[in-house]
Amino acid sequence: MLIFSAACKKENSAEPPFVSPVALDATNIMPSSFTANWQSDGAASYNLFIATDSAFTHPVNGYNPKSLSKDSITLSGLVPNTDYYYEVVGVNSQGKVTIASNIIHVLTPDPSGDRFVYIGSEDKNLYCFYAGTGAKVWTFATAGDIESSATINGGVLYFGSTDQRLNALNPITGARNWFFLTGGANLTSPSVGTDAVYIASYSGTIYGVNLKGGKKWSAQPSGISLIFSSPTYSNGIVYIGGQDNNLYAFDAETGAVKWTAPTGDTINSSPAVSGGIVYVGSSDKKLWAFDAVTGAFKWKYGTGDSVLSSPTISNGIVYFGSFDNSLYALDAVTGGKKWSTATGGRIQSSPVVSNGIVYAGSFDGKLYAFDAVGGAIKWSTATGGRILSSPVVSNGVVYVGSYDNKLYAMSAATGAIKWTATTGGQIRMSSPTVLTYPGTAVMPGVSGDVQ
């Protein structure tokens, strides 16, 4: 006798695994809006709760909760400078709900404040971070180390890489508009003139590139074999230092050499132009000053070691660092010494001046704040590695990169660390560039006229 048995089968109506969703960091953060995000877990829908306190006792109208079938939503009409919190609950087709997700905090920024900070890393990426929190917005990958600092002009972000490319990006999205191929690695930062971008390759060639990415001119004087100095554009002239010990001035339109001025050794420092004078440091341990139009020698000042730091001019004073561990302040017209102050290591970082304070990094791993008039150290804050990166100051915050792979945001008044953002490699010579919500770019420009 044959006996047949049939296994009982459940109705195939099981829901996907039903677990609490994971709330993700907000994106597209603006003064009056942001996008809330969460990880989809297969729920039929989600209940999103948003409030101005972490206990959710002060909910935002319409979000107590708001039922959604997607995994993100953009909120608008929010209040600037306000704390918001959100969490998500999953709902299955039978109406059952999960435990609430983790809570995400969002501070809507000041509409006059800083929006993004950009910096390059040895890991071959240019990073864009939110200025208020240090959260990563996007990265742009290259095929080489990034020692270049970003320059923003006319709504376009420019930077170079050792992969021999000058890149032009959309600073908001990180999308590339175009790239220009140079004849060598780009260790220098670009400078933008009226109708061109200027950059120098390590192999000794200076390029003028039009704003659509086409070559305007290139020049390599016979004496230049290598370039570490970044070009500086001012009043129709491009200034740059060479490893042949000379400071060069090129016609920005044609690339023709207007004049050369000798120093006593190689020039790694980038020129700064202010008040009709161009200033540059040299490995001969001196800071040099020349007439910006003719190249005529004006004065030089000796320190105890090489000057690779790029000078900054503010209120008639030129500030720069030396490998003798000190920061110097000189009269910009005469070269007379006003003060010098020692740190615990070499100074290659280029100083920035803001509200009567001079900021500069040191090989001892600290960012220093000096009194601009007397040179007294107001504060110093340690990072985890040496600082070659040059600081920038915007809206009461000083930003600087370190060899410990991190970008730091510190209080400009006290040096207290507000946040750090980690990259995948050392931050060496690349310096931060800030874009504010109103659209102003605050750059590590080495000229006092720029800062």
Secondary structure, 3 states (H helix, E strand, C coil): CCCCCCCCCCCCCCCCCCCCCEEEEEEEEECCEEEEEEECCCCCEEEEEEECCCCCCCECCCCCCEEECCCEEEECCCCCCCEEEEEEEEECCCCCECCCCCCEEEECCCCCCEEEEEEECCCCEEEEEECCCCCEEEEEECCCCCCCCCEEECCEEEEECCCCEEEEECCCCCCEEEEEECCCCCCCCCEECCCEEEEECCCCCEEEEECCCCEEEEECCCCCCCCCCCCEEECCEEEEECCCCEEEEEECCCCCEEEEEECCCCCCCCCEEECCEEEEECCCCEEEEEECCCCCEEEEEECCCCCCCCCEEECCEEEEECCCCEEEEEECCCCCEEEEEECCCCCCCCCEEECCEEEEECCCCEEEEEECCCCCEEEEEECCCCCCCCCEEECCEEEEECCCCEEEEEECCCCCEEEEEECCCCCCCCCCEEEECCCCEECCCCCCCCC
